[in-house]
């Protein structure tokens, strides 16, 4: 969309505003076609909102899970236990990859990363709250 990039490069609006203008332009162009009607537009809007809300809920639940992991201290206990095992670092990495491989059958990749990252990669010894 030329008005979107032109306004962005000329400094008329920010990148976020350019995205909004582009979305509005896509809505206008999509609505002006012969096969479009209000029902199709509302369905597409509902599906887009549903996708956005899934992302927002995943983000908020990841914060809850991260806080819960910090309070329970089990990621740090698991780190200390795994660090004391008499196996190589490459074997531990293979086990982590295997867990992600099997978990990918049952969960979305982003959700799996959000749930397992505090366990596989704890940030600090003591949580800061």
Phi, psi and omega in degrees: 000114186294324181294329180292309180289320180298314178294327178291314181289330179278353178084016180287330179208165184278170177300324178294317178294325177296323176296320177294320178294320178296320178295319178295319178297320178295323177295317180294314180294319179293327180283340184275356180288165182289322186273003183264150174212181184294324181296315180295319179296317179293323176296316179296321178295317179298317179295322177294318177295321179298317179296317179296320180291328175297317178295319178294318180292323177297319179294316181291321179291330177295325176294319179296315181295320180297317178295319178297317178298321180293320180289323184280341177066007182287336174296324181287323176293320178294320178299315180294322180293314180293323178296334179272356180288145181274050177233162184286163178294328179292326177293320177296318178297321177298322178294319178297317178297320178296320178297317177294323180297311180291319180296331179294340176289334189248339185229159172294149186298317181294319178296321179296318178295317180298321183284321187265341183299318177297336179278315183281337184218070177294139187282319186215168181291315180244136178289146179252111180237000000 
